[in-house]
């Protein structure tokens, strides 16, 4: 591919990554306003969960489809689904519609994110990828920072629908750049490898059933749904152990490093992504700020995450991945612990400091585990291990949001009942609809404060468990792990018949 086409594809991929990354965070600052207009506080968490679940469970499937049918048509299909989902979200007139359309949007995002990095791998050599990775990391950092701020600005200055409709301008441009400039490599002639559709279907159905059961444990159908989830996940394990090319490689979990890294991903993702989804609700509903100010509260966390990722990877070879990961989890746990103490009297500066500690912890531990896993697994399993590790963090975030949503609903009802108020007779939606700084019912404010504090307790428990799991990681430097992998891959004399 000539340099001009390569630059055009790179620009299209950068714009794609910006859109998908931003869409994961832009909605958080708009949700209090959306709830105030559409209602459905009890379904608050599902707006996040639907997107994360759809985008997470489809990642392995899109990768296999791109191997079968080429990057170009699969990318275009994913972008079309993402764009249709964005438009439908902007046209939603109820919380149920918004949740369904967010799932459609997530189905597209689940293809775009892996295809960005797959095409980068096809387009650039190893040396070139090492140089350009910093550029794409910068795009991710900027989009993560811009998301909450842009979401708050749009809600305050325009209307919440444009949080989603704004994609109708840059998304077609990104798709046109990649479609025009990218040329797929010829695929090898021969039988196509099997796609584990059954495994992907069982994984999605099991995760959805699990989250539905956790969303309302008091409902009569909750425990039946959890039983269905257990059955589906058991069937998933049975299928994946027999699939020639499984979507979820259970055999890798026999390796201690990989198992610890995935457990860390689930718990850290639960603590971080779960609590982040509810911080704007606390800031806007309890502290009485605007949506823009609620988005600004998340900025230190995102800045600390990007900064720690850059510094941590430079320190990795000197300090060691395990020490760096433990330091990160201590920071994450300390920030989550402090977050459990917030109340209506908490200032925004202390809150931003707590979130900064959590972001620092994620920035130190996530890259350390990623590089450690990539240095441990066999080279032929590198792509599968990397995508599964990403999946563990995403599913942890989805689980965290689901559990925290149930805790918020239960805590809010209990606080109102203890104050002598029938939860069915009050409207939190009306409270959220009031502008920052205006008087609100103190009973509602106290109840929402207690409910969100329960959410942050769940985040702290997950972070603390993540710290314990991290301590179980095998000792050794990245160099030791890489050398051990090469030694294991080299046939040893006298090994025949062992």
C-alpha positions as CSV (number, residue, x, y, z in Angstrom):
1,X,0.0,0.0,0.0
2,X,1.4,3.4,-1.0
3,X,2.1,6.0,1.7
4,X,-0.8,8.2,0.8
5,X,-3.4,5.4,1.2
6,X,-1.7,4.4,4.4
7,X,-2.1,7.9,5.9
8,X,-5.7,8.0,4.8
9,X,-6.5,4.7,6.4
10,X,-4.7,5.7,9.6
11,X,-6.8,8.9,9.8
12,X,-10.0,6.9,9.3
13,X,-8.9,4.5,12.0
14,X,-8.0,7.2,14.4
15,X,-11.4,8.9,13.9
16,X,-13.1,5.5,14.4
17,X,-11.2,4.9,17.7
18,X,-12.1,8.4,18.9
19,X,-15.8,7.8,18.2
20,X,-16.1,4.4,19.8
21,X,-14.0,5.3,22.9
22,X,-15.9,8.5,23.4
23,X,-19.3,6.8,23.2
24,X,-18.3,4.7,26.2
25,X,-18.1,7.7,28.4
26,X,-20.1,10.6,26.8
27,X,-23.4,9.2,28.0
28,X,-22.4,9.2,31.7
29,X,-22.9,12.9,32.3
30,X,-26.1,13.0,30.3
31,X,-27.8,10.2,32.1
32,X,-29.3,12.2,35.0
33,X,-30.9,14.6,32.5
34,X,-32.1,11.6,30.4
35,X,-33.6,10.0,33.4
36,X,-35.4,13.2,34.4
37,X,-37.1,13.3,30.9
38,X,-37.6,9.6,30.1
39,X,-38.0,8.3,33.6
40,X,-36.8,4.8,34.6
41,X,-34.2,5.4,37.3
42,X,-34.5,1.7,38.1
43,X,-33.2,0.9,34.6
44,X,-30.4,3.5,34.9
45,X,-27.6,1.0,34.8
46,X,-28.9,-0.9,31.8
47,X,-28.1,2.1,29.5
48,X,-24.4,1.4,30.2
49,X,-24.7,-2.4,30.6
50,X,-26.5,-2.9,27.2
51,X,-23.8,-1.1,25.3
52,X,-20.9,-2.8,27.2
53,X,-22.4,-6.2,27.0
54,X,-23.2,-6.0,23.3
55,X,-19.8,-4.5,22.4
56,X,-17.9,-7.0,24.6
57,X,-19.4,-10.3,23.7
58,X,-19.1,-9.6,19.9
59,X,-15.4,-8.8,19.9
60,X,-14.1,-12.4,19.3
61,X,-16.8,-13.1,16.7
62,X,-16.0,-10.0,14.6
63,X,-12.3,-10.9,14.6
64,X,-13.1,-14.4,13.2
65,X,-15.5,-12.9,10.6
66,X,-12.8,-10.5,9.4
67,X,-10.5,-13.4,8.9
68,X,-13.1,-15.2,6.8
69,X,-14.6,-12.3,4.7
70,X,-11.9,-9.6,4.9
71,X,-11.5,-6.5,7.0
72,X,-13.1,-4.0,4.7
73,X,-16.7,-5.4,4.5
74,X,-16.8,-6.4,8.2
75,X,-15.6,-2.9,9.2
76,X,-18.2,-1.3,7.0
77,X,-20.9,-3.5,8.4
78,X,-19.9,-2.7,12.0
79,X,-19.8,1.0,11.2
80,X,-23.3,0.9,9.7
81,X,-24.7,-0.9,12.7
82,X,-23.0,1.7,15.0
83,X,-24.4,4.6,13.1
84,X,-27.9,3.2,12.9
85,X,-27.8,2.5,16.7
86,X,-26.6,6.1,17.3
87,X,-29.5,7.6,15.3
88,X,-32.0,5.4,17.1
89,X,-30.7,6.3,20.5
90,X,-31.2,10.0,19.6
91,X,-34.8,9.3,18.6
92,X,-35.7,7.2,21.7
93,X,-38.8,8.3,23.5
94,X,-38.6,5.9,26.5
95,X,-35.9,4.3,28.7
96,X,-36.7,0.9,27.2
97,X,-36.2,2.1,23.7
98,X,-32.9,3.8,24.7
99,X,-31.6,0.6,26.3
100,X,-32.5,-1.5,23.2
101,X,-30.9,1.0,20.8
102,X,-27.8,1.3,23.0
103,X,-27.4,-2.5,22.5
104,X,-27.6,-2.0,18.7
105,X,-25.0,0.7,19.0
106,X,-22.8,-1.6,21.1
107,X,-23.1,-4.4,18.4
108,X,-21.4,-2.0,16.0
109,X,-18.8,-0.8,18.5
110,X,-17.9,-4.4,19.3
111,X,-16.7,-4.8,15.7
112,X,-15.1,-1.4,15.2
113,X,-12.7,-1.5,18.2
114,X,-10.9,-4.8,17.4
115,X,-10.9,-4.1,13.7
116,X,-9.0,-0.8,14.3
117,X,-6.1,-2.8,15.9
118,X,-6.4,-5.7,13.4
119,X,-6.0,-3.3,10.4
120,X,-3.1,-1.6,12.2
121,X,-1.5,-5.0,12.5
122,X,-2.0,-5.6,8.7
123,X,-0.9,-2.1,7.7
124,X,2.3,-1.6,9.7
125,X,5.4,-3.6,10.4
126,X,6.4,-4.4,14.0
127,X,8.7,-1.4,14.2
128,X,6.1,0.9,12.7
129,X,3.5,-0.3,15.1
130,X,5.7,0.4,18.0
131,X,6.0,4.0,16.9
132,X,2.4,4.6,16.0
133,X,0.9,2.9,19.1
134,X,1.6,6.1,21.1
135,X,-0.4,8.0,18.6
136,X,-3.4,5.8,19.0
137,X,-3.0,5.7,22.8
138,X,-3.2,9.5,22.7
139,X,-6.4,9.3,20.7
140,X,-7.9,7.0,23.3
141,X,-6.8,9.3,26.1
142,X,-8.2,12.5,24.4
143,X,-11.5,10.8,23.6
144,X,-11.9,9.5,27.1
145,X,-11.3,12.9,28.5
146,X,-13.5,14.6,25.9
147,X,-16.4,12.2,26.4
148,X,-17.8,13.3,29.8
149,X,-17.0,17.0,29.1
150,X,-18.6,17.0,25.7
151,X,-21.6,15.1,27.0
152,X,-22.1,17.6,29.8
153,X,-21.7,20.6,27.4
154,X,-24.2,19.1,24.9
155,X,-26.8,18.4,27.6
156,X,-26.5,21.9,29.1
157,X,-26.2,23.9,25.8
158,X,-28.2,21.8,23.2
159,X,-30.2,18.7,24.1
160,X,-29.3,15.2,25.3
161,X,-30.3,13.6,22.0
162,X,-27.2,15.1,20.4
163,X,-25.0,13.0,22.6
164,X,-25.8,10.3,20.1
165,X,-26.8,12.2,17.0
166,X,-23.4,13.9,16.8
167,X,-22.0,10.7,15.4
168,X,-23.9,11.2,12.1
169,X,-21.3,13.6,10.9
170,X,-17.9,12.0,11.7
171,X,-18.9,8.3,11.4
172,X,-19.6,8.3,7.6
173,X,-16.4,10.3,7.1
174,X,-14.3,7.7,8.9
175,X,-16.1,4.9,7.0
176,X,-15.5,6.6,3.7
177,X,-11.7,7.1,4.4
178,X,-11.2,3.4,5.3
179,X,-13.4,2.0,2.6
180,X,-11.7,4.1,-0.2
181,X,-8.1,3.6,0.9
182,X,-8.0,0.1,2.4
183,X,-7.3,-2.9,0.2
184,X,-7.7,-6.3,1.8
185,X,-4.9,-8.8,1.5
186,X,-5.7,-11.9,-0.6
187,X,-7.0,-14.6,1.7
188,X,-5.5,-18.1,1.5
189,X,-7.4,-20.6,-0.7
190,X,-8.8,-23.6,1.2
191,X,-11.5,-24.5,3.7
192,X,-12.5,-21.7,6.0
193,X,-12.0,-22.2,9.7
194,X,-15.1,-22.9,11.8
195,X,-16.6,-19.9,13.5
196,X,-17.8,-20.7,17.1
197,X,-21.3,-19.2,16.7
198,X,-22.7,-21.5,19.4
199,X,-20.1,-20.4,21.9
200,X,-20.7,-16.7,21.1
201,X,-24.5,-17.2,21.4
202,X,-24.2,-19.0,24.8
203,X,-21.7,-16.4,26.1
204,X,-24.1,-13.5,25.2
205,X,-27.2,-15.3,26.5
206,X,-25.5,-16.3,29.7
207,X,-24.2,-12.9,30.5
208,X,-27.5,-11.2,29.7
209,X,-29.4,-13.6,31.9
210,X,-26.9,-13.1,34.7
211,X,-27.2,-9.3,34.6
212,X,-31.0,-9.5,34.4
213,X,-31.1,-11.6,37.5
214,X,-28.7,-9.3,39.4
215,X,-30.6,-6.2,38.4
216,X,-33.6,-6.9,40.7
217,X,-33.0,-9.7,43.2
218,X,-36.3,-8.9,44.9
219,X,-38.3,-9.7,41.7
220,X,-40.0,-13.1,41.6
221,X,-38.3,-14.0,38.4
222,X,-34.8,-13.0,39.5
223,X,-33.6,-16.3,41.0
224,X,-35.0,-18.3,38.1
225,X,-33.1,-16.0,35.7
226,X,-29.9,-16.6,37.7
227,X,-30.5,-20.3,37.5
228,X,-30.9,-20.0,33.7
229,X,-27.6,-18.0,33.6
230,X,-25.8,-20.8,35.5
231,X,-27.2,-23.4,33.0
232,X,-26.2,-21.3,30.0
233,X,-22.7,-20.7,31.3
234,X,-22.3,-24.4,32.2
235,X,-23.3,-25.2,28.6
236,X,-20.8,-22.6,27.4
237,X,-18.0,-24.4,29.3
238,X,-19.0,-27.8,27.8
239,X,-19.1,-26.4,24.2
240,X,-15.9,-24.4,24.5
241,X,-13.9,-27.4,25.8
242,X,-14.9,-29.3,22.6
243,X,-14.8,-26.4,20.0
244,X,-11.8,-26.5,17.6
245,X,-11.5,-22.7,17.7
246,X,-13.4,-21.6,20.9
247,X,-14.5,-18.0,21.3
248,X,-13.6,-18.3,25.0
249,X,-10.3,-20.3,25.4
250,X,-10.8,-22.1,28.7
251,X,-7.5,-24.0,28.3
252,X,-5.5,-20.7,28.9
253,X,-7.0,-20.4,32.4
254,X,-4.7,-23.3,33.4
255,X,-1.8,-20.9,33.2
256,X,-1.5,-19.0,36.6
257,X,-0.5,-15.7,35.1
258,X,-3.4,-15.6,32.6
259,X,-6.0,-16.7,35.3
260,X,-4.8,-14.0,37.7
261,X,-4.8,-11.3,35.0
262,X,-8.3,-12.1,34.0
263,X,-9.6,-12.2,37.6
264,X,-7.9,-8.9,38.1
265,X,-9.6,-7.6,35.0
266,X,-13.0,-8.6,36.1
267,X,-12.6,-7.1,39.6
268,X,-10.8,-3.9,38.6
269,X,-13.3,-3.4,35.8
270,X,-16.2,-3.9,38.2
271,X,-14.7,-1.3,40.6
272,X,-13.7,1.3,38.1
273,X,-16.2,1.2,35.3
274,X,-19.1,0.5,37.7
275,X,-18.4,3.4,40.0
276,X,-17.6,5.8,37.1
277,X,-21.1,5.2,35.7
278,X,-22.7,6.5,38.9
279,X,-20.4,9.3,39.9
280,X,-22.2,11.9,37.6
281,X,-25.5,10.8,39.2
282,X,-24.0,11.6,42.6
283,X,-22.4,14.8,41.6
284,X,-25.5,16.1,39.8
285,X,-28.2,14.7,42.0
286,X,-26.6,15.0,45.5
287,X,-24.2,17.9,45.1
288,X,-26.6,19.8,42.9
289,X,-24.2,20.6,40.0
290,X,-24.8,20.9,36.2
291,X,-24.1,18.1,33.8
292,X,-20.9,19.9,32.6
293,X,-19.6,20.1,36.2
294,X,-20.5,16.4,36.6
295,X,-18.4,15.6,33.6
296,X,-15.5,17.7,34.9
297,X,-15.5,15.6,38.1
298,X,-14.3,12.6,36.1
299,X,-11.4,14.5,34.4
300,X,-8.8,13.8,37.1
301,X,-9.5,10.1,37.0
302,X,-9.0,10.0,33.2
303,X,-5.9,12.2,33.3
304,X,-4.4,10.1,36.0
305,X,-5.1,6.9,34.1
306,X,-3.4,8.2,30.9
307,X,-0.5,9.6,32.8
308,X,0.1,6.4,34.8
309,X,-0.2,4.3,31.7
310,X,2.6,6.2,30.0
311,X,4.9,6.3,33.1
312,X,4.1,2.8,34.2
313,X,5.1,1.2,30.9
314,X,8.5,3.0,31.1
315,X,9.0,1.7,34.6
316,X,7.9,-1.8,33.9
317,X,11.3,-3.3,33.0
318,X,12.9,-1.6,36.0
319,X,10.3,-2.2,38.7
320,X,8.7,-5.4,37.6
321,X,5.1,-6.0,36.6
322,X,4.0,-7.5,39.9
323,X,5.2,-4.6,42.1
324,X,3.7,-2.1,39.6
325,X,0.4,-4.0,39.6
326,X,0.3,-4.1,43.4
327,X,1.1,-0.4,43.7
328,X,-1.7,0.3,41.2
329,X,-4.3,-1.9,43.1
330,X,-3.3,-0.2,46.4
331,X,-4.1,3.1,44.8
332,X,-7.3,1.9,43.3
333,X,-8.5,0.4,46.6
334,X,-7.6,3.5,48.6
335,X,-9.5,5.7,46.2
336,X,-12.5,3.4,46.3
337,X,-12.4,3.3,50.1
338,X,-12.4,7.1,50.3
339,X,-15.3,7.2,47.8
340,X,-17.4,5.2,50.3
341,X,-17.3,8.2,52.7
342,X,-18.8,10.8,50.3
343,X,-22.0,12.6,51.3
344,X,-23.9,15.8,50.4
345,X,-21.3,17.8,52.3
346,X,-18.3,16.4,50.3
347,X,-16.6,19.0,48.2
348,X,-15.9,18.4,44.6
349,X,-12.1,18.7,45.0
350,X,-11.9,15.8,47.5
351,X,-14.1,13.7,45.2
352,X,-11.9,14.4,42.2
353,X,-8.8,13.4,44.3
354,X,-10.4,10.1,45.2
355,X,-11.3,9.4,41.5
356,X,-7.7,10.4,40.6
357,X,-6.3,7.7,42.9
358,X,-8.6,5.2,41.2
359,X,-7.5,6.3,37.7
360,X,-3.8,6.1,38.8
361,X,-4.4,2.5,40.0
362,X,-5.9,1.4,36.7
363,X,-3.2,3.1,34.7
364,X,-0.5,1.3,36.6
365,X,-2.0,-2.2,36.8
366,X,-3.8,-2.7,33.5
367,X,-0.8,-2.3,31.1
368,X,1.4,-4.2,33.5
369,X,-0.8,-7.3,33.4
370,X,-1.4,-6.9,29.6
371,X,2.3,-7.0,28.8
372,X,3.0,-9.8,31.3
373,X,0.3,-12.0,29.7
374,X,1.7,-11.3,26.3
375,X,5.1,-12.3,27.5
376,X,3.8,-15.5,29.0
377,X,1.5,-17.2,26.6
378,X,2.5,-19.0,23.4
379,X,2.9,-16.7,20.4
380,X,0.2,-18.5,18.5
381,X,-2.2,-17.8,21.3
382,X,-1.2,-14.1,21.7
383,X,-4.2,-12.6,19.9
384,X,-6.7,-14.8,21.7
385,X,-5.2,-14.1,25.1
386,X,-5.1,-10.4,24.5
387,X,-8.8,-10.2,23.4
388,X,-9.9,-12.4,26.3
389,X,-8.1,-10.2,28.8
390,X,-9.9,-7.2,27.3
391,X,-13.1,-9.1,27.5
392,X,-12.6,-9.8,31.2
393,X,-12.3,-6.1,32.0
394,X,-15.4,-5.2,30.0
395,X,-17.5,-8.0,31.4
396,X,-16.4,-6.9,34.9
397,X,-17.6,-3.4,34.2
398,X,-20.9,-4.7,32.9
399,X,-21.3,-6.9,36.0
400,X,-20.3,-4.0,38.2
401,X,-22.9,-1.7,36.7
402,X,-25.6,-4.3,36.9
403,X,-24.9,-5.1,40.6
404,X,-24.5,-1.5,41.5
405,X,-27.8,-0.6,39.8
406,X,-29.6,-3.1,42.0
407,X,-27.8,-1.8,45.1
408,X,-28.8,1.8,44.1
409,X,-32.5,0.9,43.6
410,X,-32.6,-1.1,46.9
411,X,-30.7,1.6,48.9
412,X,-32.9,4.4,47.6
413,X,-36.1,2.6,48.5
414,X,-34.8,1.7,51.9
415,X,-33.7,5.2,52.7
416,X,-37.0,6.7,51.7
417,X,-38.9,4.1,53.7
418,X,-36.9,4.8,56.8
419,X,-37.7,8.5,56.5
420,X,-41.4,7.6,56.5
421,X,-41.8,8.3,52.8
422,X,-43.5,5.8,50.4
423,X,-41.0,5.3,47.5
424,X,-43.9,5.0,45.1
425,X,-45.1,8.5,45.9
426,X,-41.9,10.4,45.1
427,X,-40.1,11.2,41.9
428,X,-36.3,11.2,41.8
429,X,-36.7,12.2,38.1
430,X,-38.1,15.6,39.2
431,X,-35.2,16.1,41.5
432,X,-32.7,15.4,38.7
433,X,-34.6,17.8,36.4
434,X,-33.8,20.8,38.6
435,X,-30.8,22.9,37.6
436,X,-27.6,22.9,39.6
437,X,-27.7,24.9,42.8
438,X,-31.5,25.0,43.0
439,X,-33.3,23.8,46.1
440,X,-34.4,20.2,46.1
441,X,-36.2,18.0,48.6
442,X,-33.6,17.2,51.3
443,X,-35.2,13.8,51.9
444,X,-34.7,12.8,48.3
445,X,-31.2,14.2,48.3
446,X,-30.3,12.2,51.4
447,X,-31.9,9.0,50.0
448,X,-29.9,9.4,46.7
449,X,-26.8,10.0,48.7
450,X,-27.3,6.8,50.7
451,X,-28.0,4.8,47.6
452,X,-25.0,6.0,45.7
453,X,-22.8,5.4,48.8
454,X,-23.9,1.8,48.7
455,X,-22.8,1.7,45.1
456,X,-19.3,2.9,46.1
457,X,-19.1,0.2,48.8
458,X,-19.5,-2.4,46.1
459,X,-16.7,-0.8,44.2
460,X,-14.5,-0.9,47.2
461,X,-15.2,-4.6,47.9
462,X,-14.3,-5.4,44.2
463,X,-11.1,-3.3,44.4
464,X,-10.0,-5.0,47.6
465,X,-10.6,-8.4,46.2
466,X,-8.6,-7.4,43.1
467,X,-5.7,-6.4,45.4
468,X,-5.8,-9.9,47.0
469,X,-5.9,-11.6,43.6
470,X,-3.0,-9.4,42.3
471,X,-0.9,-10.6,45.2
472,X,-1.3,-14.2,43.8
473,X,0.5,-13.3,40.5
474,X,3.7,-15.2,39.9
475,X,6.9,-13.4,40.7
476,X,9.5,-12.5,38.2
477,X,10.3,-9.7,35.7
478,X,8.9,-9.4,32.2
479,X,12.2,-10.6,30.9
480,X,12.0,-13.7,33.1
481,X,8.5,-14.4,31.8
482,X,9.5,-14.0,28.2
483,X,12.6,-16.2,28.6
484,X,10.5,-18.9,30.3
485,X,8.1,-18.9,27.4
486,X,10.9,-19.3,24.9
487,X,12.4,-22.1,27.0
488,X,9.0,-23.9,27.2
489,X,8.5,-23.6,23.4
490,X,11.9,-25.1,22.7
491,X,12.0,-28.9,22.6
492,X,14.2,-30.2,25.3
493,X,16.7,-33.1,24.8
494,X,15.3,-36.4,26.2
495,X,11.8,-35.0,26.2
496,X,10.5,-37.7,23.8
497,X,8.1,-40.1,25.5
498,X,7.6,-37.9,28.6
